[in-house]
């Protein structure tokens, strides 16, 4: 999931060069109640994504 989040952030910054930050929420449907639940939420800046070395899978967890 971390790599999908990073890919989405990088894609967002690539397609919208004027934005400086992205708020991203990942939702899931809980199997027992069928309600929606948050898996991840955060705000990432263009500088944070651009300055991170994306070499190892663990880099997505920073």
PDB file of N, CA, C, O and CB in Angstrom:
ATOM      1  N   UNK A   1       0.817  -1.176   0.000  1.00  0.00           N
ATOM      2  CA  UNK A   1       0.000   0.000   0.000  1.00  0.00           C
ATOM      3  C   UNK A   1       0.872   1.255   0.000  1.00  0.00           C
ATOM      4  O   UNK A   1       0.531   2.246  -0.646  1.00  0.00           O
ATOM      5  CB  UNK A   1      -0.935  -0.010   1.195  1.00  0.00           C
ATOM      6  N   UNK A   2       1.989   1.216   0.718  1.00  0.00           N
ATOM      7  CA  UNK A   2       2.862   2.389   0.761  1.00  0.00           C
ATOM      8  C   UNK A   2       3.340   2.813  -0.610  1.00  0.00           C
ATOM      9  O   UNK A   2       3.397   4.005  -0.911  1.00  0.00           O
ATOM     10  CB  UNK A   2       4.047   2.116   1.639  1.00  0.00           C
ATOM     11  N   UNK A   3       3.685   1.841  -1.448  1.00  0.00           N
ATOM     12  CA  UNK A   3       4.163   2.185  -2.792  1.00  0.00           C
ATOM     13  C   UNK A   3       3.047   2.795  -3.631  1.00  0.00           C
ATOM     14  O   UNK A   3       3.308   3.659  -4.469  1.00  0.00           O
ATOM     15  CB  UNK A   3       4.728   0.942  -3.495  1.00  0.00           C
ATOM     16  N   UNK A   4       1.810   2.358  -3.417  1.00  0.00           N
ATOM     17  CA  UNK A   4       0.677   2.951  -4.139  1.00  0.00           C
ATOM     18  C   UNK A   4       0.450   4.396  -3.705  1.00  0.00           C
ATOM     19  O   UNK A   4       0.117   5.253  -4.523  1.00  0.00           O
ATOM     20  CB  UNK A   4      -0.603   2.124  -3.908  1.00  0.00           C
ATOM     21  N   UNK A   5       0.631   4.658  -2.425  1.00  0.00           N
ATOM     22  CA  UNK A   5       0.483   6.032  -1.932  1.00  0.00           C
ATOM     23  C   UNK A   5       1.549   6.926  -2.546  1.00  0.00           C
ATOM     24  O   UNK A   5       1.247   8.022  -3.017  1.00  0.00           O
ATOM     25  CB  UNK A   5       0.570   6.076  -0.390  1.00  0.00           C
ATOM     26  N   UNK A   6       2.793   6.464  -2.541  1.00  0.00           N
ATOM     27  CA  UNK A   6       3.881   7.251  -3.121  1.00  0.00           C
ATOM     28  C   UNK A   6       3.641   7.483  -4.607  1.00  0.00           C
ATOM     29  O   UNK A   6       3.841   8.595  -5.097  1.00  0.00           O
ATOM     30  CB  UNK A   6       5.232   6.549  -2.905  1.00  0.00           C
ATOM     31  N   UNK A   7       3.217   6.456  -5.326  1.00  0.00           N
ATOM     32  CA  UNK A   7       2.949   6.605  -6.762  1.00  0.00           C
ATOM     33  C   UNK A   7       1.837   7.617  -6.999  1.00  0.00           C
ATOM     34  O   UNK A   7       1.925   8.429  -7.920  1.00  0.00           O
ATOM     35  CB  UNK A   7       2.570   5.249  -7.387  1.00  0.00           C
ATOM     36  N   UNK A   8       0.799   7.577  -6.183  1.00  0.00           N
ATOM     37  CA  UNK A   8      -0.304   8.526  -6.327  1.00  0.00           C
ATOM     38  C   UNK A   8       0.159   9.952  -6.059  1.00  0.00           C
ATOM     39  O   UNK A   8      -0.213  10.876  -6.782  1.00  0.00           O
ATOM     40  CB  UNK A   8      -1.449   8.161  -5.382  1.00  0.00           C
ATOM     41  N   UNK A   9       0.968  10.128  -5.022  1.00  0.00           N
ATOM     42  CA  UNK A   9       1.490  11.459  -4.714  1.00  0.00           C
ATOM     43  C   UNK A   9       2.369  11.988  -5.835  1.00  0.00           C
ATOM     44  O   UNK A   9       2.225  13.137  -6.253  1.00  0.00           O
ATOM     45  CB  UNK A   9       2.276  11.430  -3.412  1.00  0.00           C
ATOM     46  N   UNK A  10       3.277  11.158  -6.320  1.00  0.00           N
ATOM     47  CA  UNK A  10       4.174  11.586  -7.402  1.00  0.00           C
ATOM     48  C   UNK A  10       3.385  11.914  -8.669  1.00  0.00           C
ATOM     49  O   UNK A  10       3.700  12.873  -9.373  1.00  0.00           O
ATOM     50  CB  UNK A  10       5.219  10.493  -7.700  1.00  0.00           C
ATOM     51  N   UNK A  11       2.369  11.120  -8.952  1.00  0.00           N
ATOM     52  CA  UNK A  11       1.524  11.360 -10.118  1.00  0.00           C
ATOM     53  C   UNK A  11       0.757  12.677  -9.962  1.00  0.00           C
ATOM     54  O   UNK A  11       0.638  13.455 -10.909  1.00  0.00           O
ATOM     55  CB  UNK A  11       0.542  10.185 -10.323  1.00  0.00           C
ATOM     56  N   UNK A  12       0.244  12.911  -8.765  1.00  0.00           N
ATOM     57  CA  UNK A  12      -0.473  14.169  -8.519  1.00  0.00           C
ATOM     58  C   UNK A  12       0.414  15.378  -8.707  1.00  0.00           C
ATOM     59  O   UNK A  12       0.003  16.354  -9.336  1.00  0.00           O
ATOM     60  CB  UNK A  12      -1.047  14.181  -7.122  1.00  0.00           C
ATOM     61  N   UNK A  13       1.618  15.332  -8.176  1.00  0.00           N
ATOM     62  CA  UNK A  13       2.539  16.453  -8.339  1.00  0.00           C
ATOM     63  C   UNK A  13       2.988  16.616  -9.795  1.00  0.00           C
ATOM     64  O   UNK A  13       3.218  17.735 -10.251  1.00  0.00           O
ATOM     65  CB  UNK A  13       3.754  16.263  -7.439  1.00  0.00           C
ATOM     66  N   UNK A  14       3.112  15.516 -10.512  1.00  0.00           N
ATOM     67  CA  UNK A  14       3.534  15.599 -11.920  1.00  0.00           C
ATOM     68  C   UNK A  14       2.445  16.211 -12.800  1.00  0.00           C
ATOM     69  O   UNK A  14       2.742  16.968 -13.724  1.00  0.00           O
ATOM     70  CB  UNK A  14       3.904  14.206 -12.446  1.00  0.00           C
ATOM     71  N   UNK A  15       1.210  15.888 -12.518  1.00  0.00           N
ATOM     72  CA  UNK A  15       0.126  16.376 -13.372  1.00  0.00           C
ATOM     73  C   UNK A  15      -0.388  17.754 -12.967  1.00  0.00           C
ATOM     74  O   UNK A  15      -1.083  18.407 -13.745  1.00  0.00           O
ATOM     75  CB  UNK A  15      -1.012  15.396 -13.352  1.00  0.00           C
ATOM     76  N   UNK A  16      -0.057  18.197 -11.766  1.00  0.00           N
ATOM     77  CA  UNK A  16      -0.492  19.522 -11.303  1.00  0.00           C
ATOM     78  C   UNK A  16       0.714  20.264 -10.733  1.00  0.00           C
ATOM     79  O   UNK A  16       0.885  20.328  -9.516  1.00  0.00           O
ATOM     80  CB  UNK A  16      -1.630  19.404 -10.229  1.00  0.00           C
ATOM     81  N   UNK A  17       1.548  20.824 -11.606  1.00  0.00           N
ATOM     82  CA  UNK A  17       2.799  21.435 -11.144  1.00  0.00           C
ATOM     83  C   UNK A  17       2.612  22.650 -10.231  1.00  0.00           C
ATOM     84  O   UNK A  17       3.568  23.070  -9.578  1.00  0.00           O
ATOM     85  CB  UNK A  17       3.612  21.840 -12.327  1.00  0.00           C
ATOM     86  N   UNK A  18       1.429  23.214 -10.171  1.00  0.00           N
ATOM     87  CA  UNK A  18       1.205  24.396  -9.349  1.00  0.00           C
ATOM     88  C   UNK A  18       0.875  24.104  -7.894  1.00  0.00           C
ATOM     89  O   UNK A  18       0.888  25.020  -7.071  1.00  0.00           O
ATOM     90  CB  UNK A  18       0.115  25.194  -9.935  1.00  0.00           C
ATOM     91  N   UNK A  19       0.580  22.856  -7.553  1.00  0.00           N
ATOM     92  CA  UNK A  19       0.221  22.563  -6.168  1.00  0.00           C
ATOM     93  C   UNK A  19       1.474  22.295  -5.340  1.00  0.00           C
ATOM     94  O   UNK A  19       2.484  21.815  -5.855  1.00  0.00           O
ATOM     95  CB  UNK A  19      -0.734  21.356  -6.099  1.00  0.00           C
ATOM     96  N   UNK A  20       1.393  22.611  -4.057  1.00  0.00           N
ATOM     97  CA  UNK A  20       2.550  22.435  -3.182  1.00  0.00           C
ATOM     98  C   UNK A  20       2.354  21.324  -2.162  1.00  0.00           C
ATOM     99  O   UNK A  20       3.317  20.888  -1.530  1.00  0.00           O
ATOM    100  CB  UNK A  20       2.852  23.724  -2.467  1.00  0.00           C
ATOM    101  N   UNK A  21       1.103  20.853  -1.992  1.00  0.00           N
ATOM    102  CA  UNK A  21       0.843  19.790  -1.020  1.00  0.00           C
ATOM    103  C   UNK A  21      -0.377  18.981  -1.464  1.00  0.00           C
ATOM    104  O   UNK A  21      -1.254  19.476  -2.172  1.00  0.00           O
ATOM    105  CB  UNK A  21       0.622  20.382   0.405  1.00  0.00           C
ATOM    106  N   UNK A  22      -0.401  17.733  -1.029  1.00  0.00           N
ATOM    107  CA  UNK A  22      -1.518  16.840  -1.323  1.00  0.00           C
ATOM    108  C   UNK A  22      -2.012  16.244  -0.010  1.00  0.00           C
ATOM    109  O   UNK A  22      -1.228  15.720   0.782  1.00  0.00           O
ATOM    110  CB  UNK A  22      -1.100  15.716  -2.332  1.00  0.00           C
ATOM    111  N   UNK A  23      -3.326  16.332   0.209  1.00  0.00           N
ATOM    112  CA  UNK A  23      -3.970  15.617   1.311  1.00  0.00           C
ATOM    113  C   UNK A  23      -4.513  14.330   0.717  1.00  0.00           C
ATOM    114  O   UNK A  23      -5.233  14.354  -0.282  1.00  0.00           O
ATOM    115  CB  UNK A  23      -5.118  16.479   2.001  1.00  0.00           C
ATOM    116  N   UNK A  24      -4.171  13.215   1.325  1.00  0.00           N
ATOM    117  CA  UNK A  24      -4.562  11.921   0.770  1.00  0.00           C
ATOM    118  C   UNK A  24      -5.196  11.073   1.866  1.00  0.00           C
ATOM    119  O   UNK A  24      -4.670  10.971   2.974  1.00  0.00           O
ATOM    120  CB  UNK A  24      -3.342  11.191   0.148  1.00  0.00           C
ATOM    121  N   UNK A  25      -6.331  10.469   1.538  1.00  0.00           N
ATOM    122  CA  UNK A  25      -7.003   9.554   2.465  1.00  0.00           C
ATOM    123  C   UNK A  25      -7.208   8.227   1.755  1.00  0.00           C
ATOM    124  O   UNK A  25      -7.663   8.192   0.612  1.00  0.00           O
ATOM    125  CB  UNK A  25      -8.370  10.141   2.966  1.00  0.00           C
ATOM    126  N   UNK A  26      -6.874   7.140   2.429  1.00  0.00           N
ATOM    127  CA  UNK A  26      -7.093   5.794   1.914  1.00  0.00           C
ATOM    128  C   UNK A  26      -8.188   5.168   2.776  1.00  0.00           C
ATOM    129  O   UNK A  26      -8.045   5.059   3.994  1.00  0.00           O
ATOM    130  CB  UNK A  26      -5.761   4.929   1.933  1.00  0.00           C
ATOM    131  N   UNK A  27      -9.269   4.764   2.140  1.00  0.00           N
ATOM    132  CA  UNK A  27     -10.410   4.187   2.841  1.00  0.00           C
ATOM    133  C   UNK A  27     -10.550   2.717   2.504  1.00  0.00           C
ATOM    134  O   UNK A  27     -10.081   2.262   1.461  1.00  0.00           O
ATOM    135  CB  UNK A  27     -11.695   4.936   2.491  1.00  0.00           C
ATOM    136  N   UNK A  28     -11.190   1.984   3.380  1.00  0.00           N
ATOM    137  CA  UNK A  28     -11.495   0.585   3.129  1.00  0.00           C
ATOM    138  C   UNK A  28     -12.883   0.289   3.673  1.00  0.00           C
ATOM    139  O   UNK A  28     -13.392   1.024   4.519  1.00  0.00           O
ATOM    140  CB  UNK A  28     -10.431  -0.349   3.771  1.00  0.00           C
ATOM    141  N   UNK A  29     -13.481  -0.763   3.200  1.00  0.00           N
ATOM    142  CA  UNK A  29     -14.761  -1.214   3.732  1.00  0.00           C
ATOM    143  C   UNK A  29     -14.465  -2.310   4.743  1.00  0.00           C
ATOM    144  O   UNK A  29     -13.860  -3.325   4.397  1.00  0.00           O
ATOM    145  CB  UNK A  29     -15.722  -1.723   2.592  1.00  0.00           C
ATOM    146  N   UNK A  30     -14.885  -2.116   5.994  1.00  0.00           N
ATOM    147  CA  UNK A  30     -14.650  -3.099   7.043  1.00  0.00           C
ATOM    148  C   UNK A  30     -15.556  -4.302   6.819  1.00  0.00           C
ATOM    149  O   UNK A  30     -16.769  -4.156   6.664  1.00  0.00           O
ATOM    150  CB  UNK A  30     -14.891  -2.482   8.443  1.00  0.00           C
ATOM    151  N   UNK A  31     -14.967  -5.484   6.802  1.00  0.00           N
ATOM    152  CA  UNK A  31     -15.714  -6.684   6.425  1.00  0.00           C
ATOM    153  C   UNK A  31     -16.808  -7.061   7.419  1.00  0.00           C
ATOM    154  O   UNK A  31     -17.845  -7.592   7.024  1.00  0.00           O
ATOM    155  CB  UNK A  31     -14.769  -7.835   6.273  1.00  0.00           C
ATOM    156  N   UNK A  32     -16.588  -6.794   8.700  1.00  0.00           N
ATOM    157  CA  UNK A  32     -17.590  -7.230   9.682  1.00  0.00           C
ATOM    158  C   UNK A  32     -18.820  -6.321   9.738  1.00  0.00           C
ATOM    159  O   UNK A  32     -19.928  -6.801   9.978  1.00  0.00           O
ATOM    160  CB  UNK A  32     -16.958  -7.299  11.053  1.00  0.00           C
ATOM    161  N   UNK A  33     -18.640  -5.012   9.520  1.00  0.00           N
ATOM    162  CA  UNK A  33     -19.765  -4.078   9.623  1.00  0.00           C
ATOM    163  C   UNK A  33     -20.131  -3.416   8.300  1.00  0.00           C
ATOM    164  O   UNK A  33     -21.172  -2.766   8.207  1.00  0.00           O
ATOM    165  CB  UNK A  33     -19.448  -3.016  10.631  1.00  0.00           C
ATOM    166  N   UNK A  34     -19.298  -3.568   7.283  1.00  0.00           N
ATOM    167  CA  UNK A  34     -19.474  -2.926   5.979  1.00  0.00           C
ATOM    168  C   UNK A  34     -19.404  -1.400   6.054  1.00  0.00           C
ATOM    169  O   UNK A  34     -19.813  -0.710   5.120  1.00  0.00           O
ATOM    170  CB  UNK A  34     -20.801  -3.341   5.380  1.00  0.00           C
ATOM    171  N   UNK A  35     -18.892  -0.882   7.155  1.00  0.00           N
ATOM    172  CA  UNK A  35     -18.685   0.555   7.276  1.00  0.00           C
ATOM    173  C   UNK A  35     -17.339   0.930   6.676  1.00  0.00           C
ATOM    174  O   UNK A  35     -16.463   0.083   6.503  1.00  0.00           O
ATOM    175  CB  UNK A  35     -18.767   1.000   8.751  1.00  0.00           C
ATOM    176  N   UNK A  36     -17.189   2.206   6.363  1.00  0.00           N
ATOM    177  CA  UNK A  36     -15.915   2.685   5.848  1.00  0.00           C
ATOM    178  C   UNK A  36     -14.971   2.981   7.007  1.00  0.00           C
ATOM    179  O   UNK A  36     -15.390   3.452   8.064  1.00  0.00           O
ATOM    180  CB  UNK A  36     -16.112   3.940   4.973  1.00  0.00           C
ATOM    181  N   UNK A  37     -13.694   2.696   6.791  1.00  0.00           N
ATOM    182  CA  UNK A  37     -12.677   2.987   7.795  1.00  0.00           C
ATOM    183  C   UNK A  37     -11.440   3.552   7.131  1.00  0.00           C
ATOM    184  O   UNK A  37     -11.157   3.251   5.972  1.00  0.00           O
ATOM    185  CB  UNK A  37     -12.326   1.731   8.599  1.00  0.00           C
ATOM    186  N   UNK A  38     -10.700   4.374   7.867  1.00  0.00           N
ATOM    187  CA  UNK A  38      -9.448   4.940   7.369  1.00  0.00           C
ATOM    188  C   UNK A  38      -8.331   3.921   7.488  1.00  0.00           C
ATOM    189  O   UNK A  38      -8.178   3.269   8.521  1.00  0.00           O
ATOM    190  CB  UNK A  38      -9.085   6.222   8.133  1.00  0.00           C
ATOM    191  N   UNK A  39      -7.555   3.789   6.430  1.00  0.00           N
ATOM    192  CA  UNK A  39      -6.343   2.984   6.456  1.00  0.00           C
ATOM    193  C   UNK A  39      -5.147   3.914   6.660  1.00  0.00           C
ATOM    194  O   UNK A  39      -4.237   3.619   7.435  1.00  0.00           O
ATOM    195  CB  UNK A  39      -6.190   2.150   5.143  1.00  0.00           C
ATOM    196  N   UNK A  40      -5.169   5.035   5.955  1.00  0.00           N
ATOM    197  CA  UNK A  40      -4.085   6.010   6.066  1.00  0.00           C
ATOM    198  C   UNK A  40      -4.623   7.392   5.719  1.00  0.00           C
ATOM    199  O   UNK A  40      -5.535   7.529   4.904  1.00  0.00           O
ATOM    200  CB  UNK A  40      -2.893   5.632   5.138  1.00  0.00           C
ATOM    201  N   UNK A  41      -4.057   8.397   6.338  1.00  0.00           N
ATOM    202  CA  UNK A  41      -4.394   9.781   6.023  1.00  0.00           C
ATOM    203  C   UNK A  41      -3.164  10.625   6.280  1.00  0.00           C
ATOM    204  O   UNK A  41      -2.430  10.396   7.241  1.00  0.00           O
ATOM    205  CB  UNK A  41      -5.613  10.286   6.864  1.00  0.00           C
ATOM    206  N   UNK A  42      -2.944  11.595   5.421  1.00  0.00           N
ATOM    207  CA  UNK A  42      -1.813  12.479   5.652  1.00  0.00           C
ATOM    208  C   UNK A  42      -1.749  13.601   4.647  1.00  0.00           C
ATOM    209  O   UNK A  42      -2.486  13.631   3.661  1.00  0.00           O
ATOM    210  CB  UNK A  42      -0.536  11.703   5.620  1.00  0.00           C
ATOM    211  N   UNK A  43      -0.854  14.519   4.919  1.00  0.00           N
ATOM    212  CA  UNK A  43      -0.563  15.628   4.016  1.00  0.00           C
ATOM    213  C   UNK A  43       0.915  15.545   3.671  1.00  0.00           C
ATOM    214  O   UNK A  43       1.776  15.492   4.550  1.00  0.00           O
ATOM    215  CB  UNK A  43      -0.930  17.023   4.660  1.00  0.00           C
ATOM    216  N   UNK A  44       1.188  15.534   2.381  1.00  0.00           N
ATOM    217  CA  UNK A  44       2.555  15.461   1.901  1.00  0.00           C
ATOM    218  C   UNK A  44       2.832  16.689   1.061  1.00  0.00           C
ATOM    219  O   UNK A  44       1.992  17.109   0.265  1.00  0.00           O
ATOM    220  CB  UNK A  44       2.804  14.164   1.094  1.00  0.00           C
ATOM    221  N   UNK A  45       4.022  17.271   1.239  1.00  0.00           N
ATOM    222  CA  UNK A  45       4.406  18.431   0.450  1.00  0.00           C
ATOM    223  C   UNK A  45       5.243  17.986  -0.746  1.00  0.00           C
ATOM    224  O   UNK A  45       5.845  16.912  -0.753  1.00  0.00           O
ATOM    225  CB  UNK A  45       5.184  19.449   1.313  1.00  0.00           C
ATOM    226  N   UNK A  46       5.256  18.841  -1.740  1.00  0.00           N
ATOM    227  CA  UNK A  46       6.065  18.561  -2.936  1.00  0.00           C
ATOM    228  C   UNK A  46       7.535  18.414  -2.549  1.00  0.00           C
ATOM    229  O   UNK A  46       8.225  17.528  -3.053  1.00  0.00           O
ATOM    230  CB  UNK A  46       5.894  19.689  -3.995  1.00  0.00           C
ATOM    231  N   UNK A  47       8.014  19.277  -1.659  1.00  0.00           N
ATOM    232  CA  UNK A  47       9.420  19.227  -1.258  1.00  0.00           C
ATOM    233  C   UNK A  47       9.744  17.912  -0.551  1.00  0.00           C
ATOM    234  O   UNK A  47      10.797  17.325  -0.799  1.00  0.00           O
ATOM    235  CB  UNK A  47       9.757  20.414  -0.345  1.00  0.00           C
ATOM    236  N   UNK A  48       8.867  17.451   0.313  1.00  0.00           N
ATOM    237  CA  UNK A  48       9.118  16.196   1.041  1.00  0.00           C
ATOM    238  C   UNK A  48       9.204  15.013   0.080  1.00  0.00           C
ATOM    239  O   UNK A  48      10.056  14.140   0.246  1.00  0.00           O
ATOM    240  CB  UNK A  48       8.008  15.946   2.083  1.00  0.00           C
ATOM    241  N   UNK A  49       8.340  14.980  -0.908  1.00  0.00           N
ATOM    242  CA  UNK A  49       8.352  13.877  -1.878  1.00  0.00           C
ATOM    243  C   UNK A  49       9.575  13.980  -2.777  1.00  0.00           C
ATOM    244  O   UNK A  49      10.211  12.971  -3.081  1.00  0.00           O
ATOM    245  CB  UNK A  49       7.061  13.880  -2.731  1.00  0.00           C
ATOM    246  N   UNK A  50       9.909  15.200  -3.206  1.00  0.00           N
ATOM    247  CA  UNK A  50      11.050  15.379  -4.109  1.00  0.00           C
ATOM    248  C   UNK A  50      12.390  15.136  -3.419  1.00  0.00           C
ATOM    249  O   UNK A  50      13.345  14.718  -4.073  1.00  0.00           O
ATOM    250  CB  UNK A  50      11.029  16.775  -4.694  1.00  0.00           C
ATOM    251  N   UNK A  51      12.479  15.388  -2.118  1.00  0.00           N
ATOM    252  CA  UNK A  51      13.769  15.282  -1.437  1.00  0.00           C
ATOM    253  C   UNK A  51      14.030  13.905  -0.832  1.00  0.00           C
ATOM    254  O   UNK A  51      15.104  13.676  -0.276  1.00  0.00           O
ATOM    255  CB  UNK A  51      13.851  16.316  -0.358  1.00  0.00           C
ATOM    256  N   UNK A  52      13.077  12.992  -0.929  1.00  0.00           N
ATOM    257  CA  UNK A  52      13.245  11.661  -0.349  1.00  0.00           C
ATOM    258  C   UNK A  52      13.887  10.720  -1.360  1.00  0.00           C
ATOM    259  O   UNK A  52      13.473  10.680  -2.519  1.00  0.00           O
ATOM    260  CB  UNK A  52      11.890  11.099   0.121  1.00  0.00           C
ATOM    261  N   UNK A  53      14.898   9.960  -0.931  1.00  0.00           N
ATOM    262  CA  UNK A  53      15.487   8.963  -1.834  1.00  0.00           C
ATOM    263  C   UNK A  53      14.588   7.727  -1.901  1.00  0.00           C
ATOM    264  O   UNK A  53      14.511   6.975  -0.929  1.00  0.00           O
ATOM    265  CB  UNK A  53      16.920   8.568  -1.363  1.00  0.00           C
ATOM    266  N   UNK A  54      13.917   7.505  -3.012  1.00  0.00           N
ATOM    267  CA  UNK A  54      12.980   6.377  -3.163  1.00  0.00           C
ATOM    268  C   UNK A  54      13.719   5.174  -3.724  1.00  0.00           C
ATOM    269  O   UNK A  54      13.501   4.783  -4.871  1.00  0.00           O
ATOM    270  CB  UNK A  54      11.785   6.758  -4.086  1.00  0.00           C
ATOM    271  N   UNK A  55      14.612   4.578  -2.899  1.00  0.00           N
ATOM    272  CA  UNK A  55      15.402   3.440  -3.350  1.00  0.00           C
ATOM    273  C   UNK A  55      14.947   2.118  -2.746  1.00  0.00           C
ATOM    274  O   UNK A  55      14.984   1.082  -3.410  1.00  0.00           O
ATOM    275  CB  UNK A  55      16.845   3.666  -3.024  1.00  0.00           C
ATOM    276  N   UNK A  56      14.524   2.151  -1.506  1.00  0.00           N
ATOM    277  CA  UNK A  56      14.144   0.945  -0.762  1.00  0.00           C
ATOM    278  C   UNK A  56      12.642   0.942  -0.480  1.00  0.00           C
ATOM    279  O   UNK A  56      12.049   2.013  -0.350  1.00  0.00           O
ATOM    280  CB  UNK A  56      14.938   0.850   0.563  1.00  0.00           C
ATOM    281  N   UNK A  57      12.017  -0.213  -0.384  1.00  0.00           N
ATOM    282  CA  UNK A  57      10.591  -0.258  -0.057  1.00  0.00           C
ATOM    283  C   UNK A  57      10.255   0.452   1.257  1.00  0.00           C
ATOM    284  O   UNK A  57       9.165   1.006   1.397  1.00  0.00           O
ATOM    285  CB  UNK A  57      10.133  -1.695   0.016  1.00  0.00           C
ATOM    286  N   UNK A  58      11.180   0.441   2.218  1.00  0.00           N
ATOM    287  CA  UNK A  58      10.940   1.084   3.499  1.00  0.00           C
ATOM    288  C   UNK A  58      10.856   2.598   3.394  1.00  0.00           C
ATOM    289  O   UNK A  58      10.329   3.256   4.290  1.00  0.00           O
ATOM    290  CB  UNK A  58      12.020   0.708   4.464  1.00  0.00           C
ATOM    291  N   UNK A  59      11.376   3.157   2.298  1.00  0.00           N
ATOM    292  CA  UNK A  59      11.313   4.606   2.114  1.00  0.00           C
ATOM    293  C   UNK A  59       9.871   5.106   2.073  1.00  0.00           C
ATOM    294  O   UNK A  59       9.607   6.255   2.425  1.00  0.00           O
ATOM    295  CB  UNK A  59      12.039   5.007   0.832  1.00  0.00           C
ATOM    296  N   UNK A  60       8.947   4.268   1.653  1.00  0.00           N
ATOM    297  CA  UNK A  60       7.538   4.656   1.584  1.00  0.00           C
ATOM    298  C   UNK A  60       6.919   4.797   2.961  1.00  0.00           C
ATOM    299  O   UNK A  60       5.847   5.388   3.096  1.00  0.00           O
ATOM    300  CB  UNK A  60       6.755   3.644   0.777  1.00  0.00           C
ATOM    301  N   UNK A  61       7.567   4.269   3.982  1.00  0.00           N
ATOM    302  CA  UNK A  61       7.010   4.322   5.328  1.00  0.00           C
ATOM    303  C   UNK A  61       7.471   5.534   6.132  1.00  0.00           C
ATOM    304  O   UNK A  61       7.057   5.698   7.279  1.00  0.00           O
ATOM    305  CB  UNK A  61       7.370   3.075   6.065  1.00  0.00           C
ATOM    306  N   UNK A  62       8.298   6.364   5.568  1.00  0.00           N
ATOM    307  CA  UNK A  62       8.796   7.531   6.300  1.00  0.00           C
ATOM    308  C   UNK A  62       7.714   8.555   6.481  1.00  0.00           C
ATOM    309  O   UNK A  62       7.952   9.606   7.076  1.00  0.00           O
ATOM    310  CB  UNK A  62       9.979   8.153   5.585  1.00  0.00           C
TER     311      UNK A  62
END
